[in-house]
Amino acid sequence: MMRFFLVCLGGAVGTGARFGLSMGIGTLLGTQFPYGTITVNVLGSLLIGAIIYTSAATDLVTPTVRLVLTTGFLGGFTTYSTFNNDTVIYLQHNMWGRALANVAVTLVVCLAAGFAGIAAARRLLG
């Protein structure tokens, strides 16, 4: 039951962090394109790669901490449903270029960020 509570708490914190970062990015770069959504998804991909590698390669991250950080915090932080909604809205408005750019950037950059997180953790941890 405690792990469930911790995952829920992590999710709430992740959701708040996503909202704050997305709003900040939107203020800086504008809202014509989902820069905030992409930013949180890339950062979340980077962090999950680093956490998964660190938990597999060392004893620094316990199974419970891994669960809270990945399923809880990053589950609330990353925004696949928002990504999907942004893309659907573009398609409904015949904005095919923006829809394709959103899909391509999210897919390619988030995959690259996941690998970068693994590489960074590997390098940092030896």
Phi, psi and omega per residue, in radians:
M1 nan -0.618 -3.132
M2 -1.134 -0.713 3.127
R3 -1.090 -0.696 3.092
F4 -1.036 -0.828 3.121
F5 -1.060 -0.757 -3.135
L6 -1.146 -0.672 3.078
V7 -1.117 -0.751 3.107
C8 -1.092 -0.755 3.113
L9 -1.101 -0.788 3.090
G10 -1.046 -0.710 3.108
G11 -1.098 -0.709 3.118
A12 -1.122 -0.758 3.120
V13 -1.136 -0.734 3.114
G14 -1.082 -0.708 3.106
T15 -1.108 -0.750 3.092
G16 -1.108 -0.717 3.116
A17 -1.131 -0.711 3.100
R18 -1.068 -0.827 -3.127
F19 -1.043 -0.853 -3.113
G20 -1.089 -0.809 -3.131
L21 -1.162 -0.754 3.134
S22 -1.067 -0.749 3.127
M23 -1.140 -0.735 3.127
G24 -1.097 -0.770 3.120
I25 -1.144 -0.717 3.108
G26 -1.066 -0.679 3.099
T27 -1.151 -0.712 -3.123
L28 -1.263 -0.786 -2.979
L29 -1.895 -0.151 -3.122
G30 1.655 2.995 -3.068
T31 -2.008 0.264 3.124
Q32 -1.217 -0.398 3.138
F33 -2.431 2.562 -3.045
P34 -1.326 1.079 -3.137
Y35 -1.054 -0.660 3.139
G36 -1.133 -0.775 3.112
T37 -1.064 -0.811 -3.140
I38 -1.109 -0.738 -3.140
T39 -1.043 -0.830 -3.120
V40 -1.191 -0.605 3.121
N41 -1.204 -0.685 3.101
V42 -1.167 -0.830 3.138
L43 -1.085 -0.737 3.102
G44 -1.093 -0.692 3.107
S45 -1.133 -0.733 3.098
L46 -1.069 -0.837 -3.107
L47 -1.150 -0.706 -3.121
I48 -1.176 -0.637 3.066
G49 -1.067 -0.795 -3.133
A50 -1.145 -0.730 -3.121
I51 -1.178 -0.780 -3.133
I52 -1.093 -0.783 3.122
Y53 -1.101 -0.839 -3.108
T54 -1.051 -0.719 -3.126
S55 -1.224 -0.507 3.132
A56 -1.431 -0.583 -3.016
A57 -1.645 -0.278 -3.071
T58 -2.453 3.102 3.027
D59 -1.758 0.225 -3.093
L60 -1.223 -0.466 -3.104
V61 -2.090 1.965 3.126
T62 -1.268 2.823 3.088
P63 -0.989 -0.644 3.130
T64 -1.207 -0.760 3.113
V65 -1.111 -0.724 3.093
R66 -1.019 -0.812 3.128
L67 -1.051 -0.800 -3.120
V68 -1.133 -0.737 -3.113
L69 -1.262 -0.747 -3.063
T70 -1.455 -1.014 -3.103
T71 -1.272 -0.715 -3.114
G72 -1.365 -1.403 -3.038
F73 -1.023 -0.963 -3.075
L74 -1.256 -0.468 3.021
G75 -1.099 -0.655 3.076
G76 -1.405 -0.499 -3.061
F77 -1.359 -0.811 -3.116
T78 -1.310 2.838 -2.867
T79 -2.385 0.922 -3.133
Y80 -1.002 -0.728 -3.122
S81 -1.117 -0.643 3.083
T82 -1.201 -0.721 3.057
F83 -0.983 -0.816 3.132
N84 -1.066 -0.786 -3.139
N85 -1.096 -0.789 3.101
D86 -0.990 -0.791 -3.107
T87 -1.149 -0.766 3.131
V88 -1.075 -0.730 3.122
I89 -1.082 -0.767 3.094
Y90 -1.040 -0.776 -3.126
L91 -1.149 -0.676 3.116
Q92 -1.116 -0.475 3.134
H93 -1.738 0.298 3.134
N94 0.957 0.584 3.090
M95 -1.711 1.165 -3.011
W96 -1.095 -0.658 -3.133
G97 -1.118 -0.789 3.123
R98 -1.170 -0.689 3.112
A99 -1.077 -0.820 3.140
L100 -1.121 -0.724 3.113
A101 -1.091 -0.738 3.131
N102 -1.079 -0.795 3.130
V103 -1.123 -0.841 -3.082
A104 -1.127 -0.830 -3.126
V105 -1.103 -0.795 -3.126
T106 -1.088 -0.822 -3.101
L107 -1.145 -0.931 -3.053
V108 -1.208 -0.844 -3.061
V109 -1.229 -0.663 3.116
C110 -1.191 -0.677 3.052
L111 -1.095 -0.780 3.112
A112 -1.081 -0.696 3.128
A113 -1.139 -0.671 3.081
G114 -1.051 -0.802 3.088
F115 -1.151 -0.643 3.103
A116 -1.135 -0.653 3.092
G117 -1.111 -0.735 3.085
I118 -1.095 -0.832 -3.122
A119 -1.091 -0.731 -3.135
A120 -1.129 -0.775 3.118
A121 -1.129 -0.728 3.112
R122 -1.057 -0.781 -3.117
R123 -1.172 -0.751 -3.129
L124 -1.149 -0.673 -3.070
L125 -1.589 -0.213 3.101
G126 1.598 nan nan
